[in-house]
Amino acid sequence: MNYTPLHPWDVTPTEAVALQQQMRQQIRIEPLTQPVRTIAGCDISFNKFEETVYAGIVVLNLADLSVLEEVGVISRATFPYVPGLLSFREAPALLEAWEKLQKAPDAVMFDGHGMAHPRRIGIAAHIGLFIDRPSFGCGKSVLVGKYDEPAPERGNWSPMRHYGEVVGAALRTKNRVNPVYVSPGHRIDLPAAIELTLACDGGYRIPEPTRRAHNLVNALRRGERVPG
């Protein structure tokens, strides 16, 4: 699938921050305009101080969570490990995987964050701008934002706030397990991102798109899967 290369990747950390400040003005947080029938999960695996990056995208049919397509890539990172700028390290490999997809999914879930980022442009927002698809983050841990613990039953959530702004939600995907952290990235709003996350219930804390993408990149890392 095609995407729009909005900027080069051979930049310094200072230039990367400036790009984030510029690109955040282009992000659209808005209700979905089309029904979602297919959803992709995206994940990355790497060691902090090593250059090899394992990227995976798994596309599911939302109705029954069956796998329609999966693509893996083993690549080399050119950007250093800098907190708050991880998308500059991770995005090129995911975009390489995106180019190999046969058909674009209706929405994309990232193992990471969208607005719940110091500069409101986590990987779900950053890549969302490149691919121009409804994109959101579903993280396993908090990057920024404080929240009240949601009620223990599945489906309950509480807003995550950063400097007074709601940037995401702590969402309970299973009864009495730790929440996941959902945040809109681009062309989607928080209610729709929560609804899609709950719709991707495979019986685990982590929703199926990113869970399966996580399994894919770990298999690549162990040498059990061939990229492509």
C-alpha positions in Angstrom: 0.0 0.0 0.0 1.1 3.5 -0.7 1.7 6.3 1.8 2.8 9.9 1.6 6.4 10.5 2.7 5.9 13.7 4.7 9.5 14.2 5.7 12.9 12.5 5.5 14.1 10.2 8.3 17.8 11.3 8.4 17.2 14.1 10.9 18.8 15.0 14.2 16.8 14.8 17.5 16.4 18.5 17.5 15.1 18.5 14.0 12.8 15.6 14.9 11.2 17.6 17.8 10.6 20.5 15.4 9.0 18.1 12.9 6.7 16.8 15.7 5.7 20.4 16.6 4.9 21.1 12.9 3.1 17.8 12.2 0.9 17.9 15.3 -1.0 20.8 13.6 -2.1 18.4 10.8 -3.6 15.8 13.1 -7.4 15.4 13.0 -9.2 14.0 16.0 -12.7 13.4 14.7 -15.4 10.7 14.6 -15.1 7.9 12.1 -16.6 8.8 8.7 -16.8 5.2 7.4 -17.6 1.8 9.0 -14.7 -0.3 10.0 -14.7 -3.9 8.6 -11.0 -4.6 8.7 -8.4 -3.5 11.3 -4.7 -3.9 11.4 -2.4 -4.3 14.4 1.1 -2.9 14.3 4.1 -3.7 16.5 7.8 -3.3 16.7 10.5 -5.2 18.6 14.1 -4.2 19.2 16.8 -3.9 21.8 17.3 -0.3 23.0 20.9 0.0 21.9 20.9 -2.3 18.8 20.1 -1.3 15.3 18.0 -4.3 14.2 14.3 -3.6 14.1 11.5 -6.3 13.7 8.2 -4.8 12.5 4.9 -6.6 11.9 1.4 -5.8 10.7 -1.5 -8.2 11.0 -4.8 -7.4 9.3 -8.0 -8.9 10.8 -11.6 -9.1 9.8 -13.3 -7.1 12.6 -16.5 -9.3 12.5 -14.7 -12.6 13.6 -11.1 -11.5 14.2 -9.8 -13.9 11.6 -6.5 -13.0 10.0 -6.7 -11.7 6.5 -3.0 -10.8 5.9 0.2 -10.4 7.8 3.5 -8.9 6.9 6.8 -8.9 8.7 10.0 -6.9 8.1 13.5 -7.0 9.5 15.2 -3.7 9.1 17.9 -1.4 10.5 17.2 1.6 12.6 19.1 4.8 11.7 17.7 7.0 14.5 19.0 6.8 18.1 16.9 5.6 21.0 15.5 8.9 22.4 12.4 8.8 24.6 9.6 10.9 23.1 11.1 10.4 19.6 10.7 6.6 19.3 8.5 6.9 16.2 11.6 8.2 14.3 13.3 4.9 15.1 10.3 2.7 14.6 8.2 4.2 11.8 10.5 3.5 8.8 10.3 -0.3 9.4 6.5 -0.2 9.9 6.1 1.8 6.7 8.2 -0.7 4.9 5.8 -3.4 6.1 2.8 -1.2 5.1 4.1 -1.0 1.5 3.9 -4.8 1.3 0.2 -5.0 2.3 -2.1 -6.0 -0.5 -5.1 -4.0 0.7 -5.3 -1.1 3.2 -7.2 -1.8 6.4 -10.1 0.5 7.4 -8.4 1.3 10.7 -5.0 0.7 12.3 -4.2 0.0 16.0 -0.6 0.5 17.2 1.1 -1.0 20.2 2.0 2.5 21.4 0.3 5.9 21.8 -1.3 8.6 19.7 -2.2 11.8 21.6 -1.0 10.4 24.9 2.5 11.7 24.1 4.4 14.7 25.5 4.0 16.6 22.2 0.7 14.8 21.2 2.2 12.9 18.4 3.1 9.3 19.3 3.6 6.6 16.7 -0.1 6.2 16.0 -0.5 9.9 15.1 2.9 10.1 13.3 2.3 7.1 11.0 -1.4 7.9 10.8 -0.5 11.1 9.0 1.7 9.2 6.6 -0.9 6.5 5.8 -3.9 8.8 6.1 -6.0 6.1 7.8 -7.9 6.1 11.1 -5.1 5.3 13.5 -4.9 5.0 17.3 -2.7 3.7 20.0 -3.3 0.9 22.5 -0.4 0.8 24.9 0.5 -1.6 27.7 1.9 1.2 29.8 1.6 4.9 30.3 3.8 7.4 28.6 2.0 10.6 29.8 -1.3 11.2 31.6 -2.8 10.6 34.9 -6.1 8.8 35.5 -8.4 7.4 38.2 -8.5 3.6 38.3 -11.5 2.5 36.3 -14.1 0.1 37.8 -12.9 -3.5 37.7 -15.3 -4.9 35.1 -14.5 -5.1 31.4 -15.6 -2.0 29.4 -15.1 0.5 32.1 -12.7 3.3 31.5 -11.5 6.6 32.9 -9.9 9.6 31.1 -6.2 10.1 31.0 -5.3 13.8 31.5 -2.0 15.6 30.8 -1.8 19.2 31.7 -5.5 19.3 31.9 -6.1 17.9 28.5 -7.8 14.5 27.9 -5.3 12.6 25.8 -6.6 9.0 26.1 -8.4 6.5 28.3 -7.4 3.8 30.8 -9.6 1.0 29.5 -10.5 -2.3 31.2 -10.5 -5.0 28.5 -10.9 -7.9 31.0 -12.5 -8.2 34.4 -10.0 -7.3 37.2 -6.9 -7.0 35.0 -4.7 -4.0 34.5 -6.2 -1.6 31.9 -4.7 -0.8 28.5 -4.1 2.8 27.5 -6.0 3.9 24.4 -5.4 7.2 22.6 -6.5 8.6 19.2 -3.8 9.2 16.6 -5.4 10.6 13.4 -8.8 10.6 11.8 -10.5 9.0 14.8 -11.7 10.2 18.2 -11.4 8.7 21.7 -14.9 7.1 21.8 -14.4 5.3 18.5 -10.9 4.1 19.5 -12.4 2.7 22.8 -15.2 1.0 20.9 -12.8 -0.6 18.4 -10.5 -1.8 21.1 -13.4 -3.5 22.9 -14.6 -5.0 19.6 -11.2 -6.7 19.2 -11.6 -8.9 22.3 -9.9 -12.3 21.9 -10.1 -13.1 25.5 -6.8 -11.5 26.5 -5.9 -8.2 28.1 -4.3 -7.1 24.9 -6.7 -6.7 21.9 -6.2 -9.2 19.1 -4.7 -6.9 16.4 -1.7 -5.8 18.5 -1.5 -9.1 20.3 -1.1 -11.0 17.0 1.3 -8.4 15.7 3.4 -8.8 18.9 3.5 -12.6 18.3 4.5 -12.0 14.7 7.5 -9.8 15.5 8.6 -12.1 18.3 8.6 -15.0 15.9 10.6 -13.0 13.5 13.1 -12.1 16.3 13.5 -15.8 17.2 14.0 -16.7 13.5 10.8 -18.8 13.4 9.2 -16.7 10.7 10.5 -15.4 7.4 9.9 -11.7 6.6 7.3 -10.9 3.9 
